[in-house]
C-alpha cells in the first residue's frame, strides 16, 4: 500500500493504492470512520477498482479529514497460498476554515439561455487554481469546445467557444473532495449539476435608435421602443446576460448613488449586471421611449413589453447592447461573452 501501517496525519488528497508484490490480489477493502461537517458519524467502505491483471487496486475517491481507515488486502501468492495484510491509518484533521466548499450554478435541472456559463463558486479563496481546475469537469451533449476562466480566486466560469447549441445537455462535476486548494486548504465536498439549454433567444438593444429588437431562433419576433442612460449615467455597451427576474422591484436613487431623490416601482425587472443595470417596466418614461435616453443606466420600456420579456426569457439569455461609449467591466454580471474565445481561455489556470 502507498500508506504505512500506523500512519497519522495522512493528507486527505491521498488516493490509496494497493499492489501485489508477488502473485495477485483477490480482494481489497478500505473501511472508513469519520464525523462529517454536520457532526454526523459516517462509516462504510470506500469503493475502488482493480486493474485487469489483478496486481493493483486504486481507491475511487480521496480521503476525509480526521478519519480512521483500515485497508485489508487479500491475495494469492504465486504458489497459491492465500495471505491477508492489514494497514490502519488516520488522516489529518482540518478546521472548517481549511476546507473549501464548491457551489455550482445554474442549479440542477435548470433550463437556461444560450449564453449561460457554468459557474463554480468557492466559500474560501483558492490559491492552487491548477489543482482545483484539473478536477472540474464539463460534459456537453452534443459536444462543444469550451474553457474555464477564473474571476478572482473564489469563482470560475466555463463557457463554450460560441453560444450553446439549443437543446444541449450539460453536466458539471466539481470532483474536488480532498483536492489541494493550496495554502493547506483542501476541497471538502464534490458537487454535480445537470442543466439543459433552451431555444436561442437574443435581445439586441440599440441606444442610438432607442429600439430593442428581439430574435427567437434567429428570427425577429418583436421590436420594442426603449430608453437608456442619460448623460452621466451611460448604459454599458456589450453582451450582458439575464441574471435574475424580479417583480415589483423598487428602484431608488440610494441604490446607485444618484443625487436627485426618487423611488420608483418596476412591475417587471430583469437584472443584467451586479452594479444595478436592469431591463424593466418604466411607465413613467413612456414619452421618451424610442426617442431619448433619460434613465439612470437601466433600459426602460412599457409595462406590456417588459411583461413579454420576463415571460419569454430564460436566465442566461444574451442582451447585446450597442450605441454607447461605455463598456462592460469583466465580472460585472455574467460578462463572459465580451472577450474573444482566445482571450477568454487565458483566464484558465491550466
Secondary structure as UniProt FT lines:
FT   TURN            5..6
FT   STRAND          7..10
FT   TURN            12..13
FT   STRAND          17..19
FT   STRAND          24..35
FT   TURN            37..38
FT   STRAND          41..45
FT   STRAND          48..50
FT   TURN            52..53
FT   STRAND          56..59
FT   TURN            65..66
FT   STRAND          68..76
FT   TURN            78..79
FT   STRAND          82..91
FT   HELIX           96..98
FT   STRAND          99..100
FT   STRAND          102..105
FT   TURN            108..109
FT   STRAND          110..112
FT   TURN            114..115
FT   STRAND          118..122
FT   HELIX           129..133
FT   TURN            134..135
FT   STRAND          136..141
FT   STRAND          146..150
FT   TURN            152..153
FT   STRAND          155..160
FT   TURN            166..167
FT   STRAND          169..174
FT   TURN            177..178
FT   STRAND          180..182
FT   TURN            183..184
FT   STRAND          185..187
FT   STRAND          191..197
FT   STRAND          201..206
FT   TURN            207..210
FT   STRAND          211..216
FT   TURN            217..218
FT   STRAND          219..225
FT   TURN            231..232
FT   STRAND          237..241
FT   STRAND          244..252
FT   HELIX           253..256
FT   STRAND          263..271
FT   TURN            274..275
FT   STRAND          278..281
FT   HELIX           283..288
FT   TURN            289..291
FT   STRAND          299..301
FT   HELIX           303..312
FT   TURN            315..316
FT   STRAND          318..322
FT   TURN            330..331
FT   HELIX           336..338
FT   HELIX           341..345
FT   TURN            346..347
//
